[in-house]
Amino acid sequence: MKKISNLPVKILGTLSVVAVSFAILAFSCKANNGSANVAFAESKAVNKKTAAQLSSNSLEVVKSLQEVFRSVSENVLPAVVEVDVTEKTQVAAQNPFKDFWPFGDGWPFGGSGNTEPQEMEQSALGSGVIVRKSGKTVYVLTNNHVAGNATTIKIKLNDDREFDGKLVGADERMDIALVSFETSDNDITVANLGNSDAVQQGDIVLALGSPLGYFASVTQGIVSATGRSGTQIGSISDFIQTDASINQGNSGGPLVNIYGEVIGINTWIASSSGGSQGLGFSIPINNIKTAIDQFISSGKVSYGWLGVSLLEPSEEYKSDLGIPKNQAGSLVSEIFMSSPAMKGGMQAGDYIIALNGKDVKGTDQLVRDVGNLRAGETAKFTVLRGKNKVELSIKIDERKQDVAADNSKLWPGFVAAPINEEARKKLNLDKSVKGIIVTGIQEKSPAAALRLQNGDIITAVNDKKVTTTQEFYEALDTSRNSTIWFDVYNDGHTISTGKYKLSK
């Protein structure tokens, strides 16, 4: 299943608030060795109450909270590890004689003057947490961007014991990895995994790990928000946002509640400086629990595959589709031919509002929930098809990357957009032109084969006039039509495309 979105890059964007602009950058929390800079703190005299001046009741409350932090740190830190890795990378090597060529920018022997790329080793570190012990094998959970591409892995425990680690499995989509090491020692602490679904805004949390190489550090804050999305890493998880200080090197370390339970895996930060600015993000542990078992049993995470591309339409778009205002869900903008979705009767243009009786709050949640389905499982989807509610039973397949990336099977291979006043001005469309706008054409898709172009206006499907996205998707009904063609308006001309025969 694909999710349509503008994936953030390292620079997430520029925000402007009251004429003040600054760049927000997303950083994975893996640190290169020796990455910490030194700064000195100045000491200034300030007026403040001492503990002795506080009332006894107030002091007892503070002491109780301090005891909680001490207890959590004491019990959880033995399960927190530093993950030291080396990775092999390809680096373009500069020709050392290029700078001595005196006659302009050109290099006399062709090319750029650089030699062939060279393989180099780079060391880095992150954090991890021990989540299981089976006999002599100990399993450490961390991030994929920490250990997924490592050539060597060293695991350092809180008491300075070190072990050679081995990658059990890694998953780029979720950005998690499982590493193991062998030991006969019996005093290995395994962390308790909590229930991240119970996490609420305002909960007190602690972040543990090795920020910038400062081993076994603990920082404290609250849960700033839940259900966050975003990051250049490409994770399909939602995130717990926290103001507990998280820096590069914290990646893979646990976010812990006041009961000492792991509720998240610290993964990335949003920052304008590269350091902590109170915007840290953790993968909820409930999103990961099943993956741990799958890594141990098969070395990989298996995802359920429905076979659709999804998007969250605006309220204006939903109105054009005939969907009630404020109805949460996710739109099937495109569907893979011969996929479980198409075989189960799902159509492009269906608006999914429930999966197995659970309301769909948005596309991110639906992507995760479908991914958690097992191959061969039959799932029940509730969809709105125009103003009609339809119940579908669909047998899920296992997601395979080559199949999910095959745009030649993606029908219709573009996103249909309604014509509004803004679009009319931009495309210079007369008021008399009715239809839908072709956007987001996928390479090698049926739309590309039919020579459609972004900005084309489809005015009819199989000679049936369409004026809204609802009418377009109704006419596109693949249960009634095995061959489909379009009437297309572009620059004052209307032509009919060739006929496309669908494979169901």
JOLINCOR-V536951 format. One record per backbone hydrogen bond with DSSP energy under -0.5 kcal/mol. CO is the residue of the C=O (numbers start at 1). NH is the residue of the N-H. E is the energy in kcal/mol with one decimal. If there is no record, write none. Layout:
# JOLINCOR-V536951
co:nh:e
CO:NH:E
CO:NH:E
This chain:
# JOLINCOR-V536951
co:nh:e
2:310:-1.4
3:5:-0.6
5:7:-1.0
10:12:-0.9
10:26:-2.7
11:9:-0.6
13:15:-0.5
13:24:-2.1
15:22:-1.4
17:20:-1.5
19:21:-0.5
20:17:-2.3
22:15:-1.6
23:25:-0.6
24:12:-1.9
24:13:-0.9
25:27:-0.5
25:271:-3.7
27:269:-2.2
29:249:-3.3
29:251:-3.3
31:125:-3.1
32:35:-1.2
42:44:-0.5
46:48:-0.6
50:53:-1.2
50:54:-0.6
51:54:-1.1
55:59:-2.5
56:60:-2.0
57:61:-1.7
58:62:-2.1
59:63:-2.8
60:64:-2.3
61:65:-2.0
62:66:-2.5
63:67:-2.4
64:68:-1.7
65:69:-2.1
66:70:-2.5
67:71:-2.6
68:72:-2.8
69:73:-2.4
70:74:-2.7
71:75:-2.2
72:76:-2.5
73:77:-2.2
76:79:-2.3
77:80:-1.6
79:130:-3.1
81:128:-1.9
82:84:-0.7
82:156:-2.6
83:85:-0.5
83:126:-2.3
84:154:-2.9
85:124:-2.4
86:151:-3.4
86:152:-1.2
87:89:-0.5
87:122:-2.8
89:91:-0.5
89:120:-3.2
91:118:-3.4
93:115:-1.9
95:98:-1.5
97:100:-1.2
98:101:-1.8
100:102:-0.6
102:104:-0.8
106:108:-0.5
107:110:-1.9
110:113:-0.5
113:95:-0.6
118:91:-3.1
120:89:-3.2
122:87:-2.6
123:33:-0.8
124:85:-2.8
125:31:-2.4
126:83:-2.5
128:81:-2.4
129:141:-3.0
130:191:-2.7
132:139:-3.1
134:137:-2.1
136:138:-0.5
136:183:-2.3
137:134:-3.1
138:181:-1.9
139:131:-2.2
139:132:-1.2
140:179:-3.0
141:129:-1.9
142:177:-2.5
143:146:-0.9
143:147:-2.1
144:148:-2.8
147:150:-1.4
152:86:-1.7
153:165:-2.8
154:84:-2.6
154:156:-0.5
155:157:-0.5
155:163:-2.3
156:82:-2.5
157:160:-2.0
161:157:-3.1
163:155:-3.1
165:153:-0.5
166:168:-0.5
166:180:-2.9
169:178:-2.9
171:175:-1.1
171:176:-1.6
173:236:-1.9
176:171:-2.9
177:142:-2.6
178:168:-2.9
178:169:-1.5
179:140:-3.9
180:166:-2.4
181:138:-2.9
186:188:-0.8
187:189:-0.6
192:262:-3.2
194:196:-0.7
195:198:-1.5
196:199:-1.1
200:203:-2.1
203:223:-2.2
205:221:-2.6
206:256:-3.2
207:219:-2.2
209:217:-3.2
210:213:-1.8
211:214:-2.6
213:215:-1.3
214:217:-0.5
217:209:-1.8
219:207:-2.5
221:205:-2.6
222:224:-0.8
222:243:-1.5
223:202:-2.8
225:241:-2.8
228:239:-1.7
231:234:-0.7
238:284:-0.6
239:228:-2.4
239:241:-0.6
240:282:-2.3
241:224:-2.2
241:225:-1.5
242:280:-2.5
247:250:-2.5
248:212:-4.1
249:210:-0.9
250:253:-2.6
251:127:-3.6
253:266:-2.9
254:208:-2.2
254:256:-0.5
255:263:-3.0
255:264:-1.4
256:206:-2.5
257:260:-1.9
260:192:-0.5
261:257:-2.2
261:263:-0.5
262:194:-2.7
263:285:-2.1
264:255:-2.7
264:266:-0.5
265:283:-2.7
266:252:-3.0
267:29:-1.7
268:281:-2.4
269:27:-2.6
269:271:-0.5
271:25:-2.7
279:270:-2.2
280:242:-2.5
281:267:-2.7
281:268:-1.5
282:240:-3.0
283:265:-1.9
284:287:-1.4
285:288:-1.6
285:289:-1.5
288:292:-1.6
289:293:-1.2
290:294:-1.9
291:295:-2.8
292:296:-2.0
293:297:-2.2
294:298:-2.9
294:299:-0.9
294:300:-0.8
295:299:-1.6
299:170:-0.5
300:302:-0.5
301:303:-0.5
303:399:-3.5
305:397:-1.8
306:341:-2.3
307:336:-2.7
308:2:-2.4
309:333:-1.6
309:334:-1.2
310:4:-2.5
311:313:-0.7
311:331:-2.8
314:318:-2.8
315:319:-2.2
316:320:-1.8
317:321:-1.5
318:322:-0.7
318:323:-2.8
319:322:-0.8
320:470:-1.3
324:327:-1.6
326:328:-0.7
330:352:-2.7
331:311:-1.6
331:333:-1.3
332:349:-3.8
334:309:-2.5
335:411:-3.1
336:339:-1.5
336:342:-0.5
339:343:-2.7
340:344:-1.9
341:346:-2.7
342:345:-1.4
347:350:-2.0
350:332:-3.1
350:352:-0.6
351:384:-2.6
352:330:-1.6
353:360:-2.5
354:382:-2.4
355:358:-2.1
357:359:-0.5
358:355:-2.4
359:361:-0.7
362:366:-1.9
363:367:-2.7
364:368:-1.9
365:369:-2.7
366:370:-2.7
367:371:-2.1
368:372:-1.5
370:373:-1.4
371:304:-1.3
374:377:-2.2
377:379:-0.6
377:396:-3.2
379:381:-0.6
379:394:-2.9
380:356:-3.6
381:383:-0.5
381:392:-2.9
382:353:-2.9
382:354:-1.4
383:385:-0.6
383:390:-3.2
384:351:-2.1
384:386:-0.7
385:387:-0.5
385:388:-1.6
388:385:-3.4
390:383:-2.8
392:381:-2.8
392:394:-0.5
394:379:-3.0
394:396:-0.6
396:376:-3.4
397:305:-3.1
400:403:-0.5
400:404:-2.7
401:405:-1.5
403:406:-1.4
405:407:-1.4
406:409:-1.7
407:410:-1.5
409:337:-3.4
409:411:-0.8
410:446:-0.7
411:335:-3.2
412:447:-0.9
413:442:-2.8
414:416:-0.5
415:439:-1.7
417:437:-3.3
418:420:-0.7
420:424:-2.3
421:425:-2.1
422:426:-2.3
423:427:-2.7
424:428:-0.7
424:429:-2.4
430:433:-1.7
435:419:-0.6
436:458:-2.3
437:417:-2.3
437:439:-0.6
438:455:-3.0
439:415:-3.1
442:445:-1.6
445:449:-2.3
446:450:-1.9
447:452:-2.3
448:451:-1.4
453:456:-2.3
456:438:-2.7
456:458:-0.6
457:459:-0.7
457:489:-3.6
458:436:-1.8
459:466:-2.3
460:487:-2.4
461:464:-2.0
463:465:-0.6
464:461:-2.4
467:435:-0.7
468:472:-2.1
469:473:-2.7
470:474:-1.9
471:475:-2.1
472:476:-1.3
474:477:-1.1
477:480:-0.8
477:481:-1.6
482:502:-2.8
484:500:-3.0
485:462:-2.6
486:488:-0.5
486:497:-2.8
487:459:-2.4
487:460:-1.1
488:495:-2.5
489:457:-2.2
490:493:-1.5
493:490:-2.9
495:488:-3.3
499:501:-0.5
500:484:-2.5
500:502:-0.6
502:504:-0.6
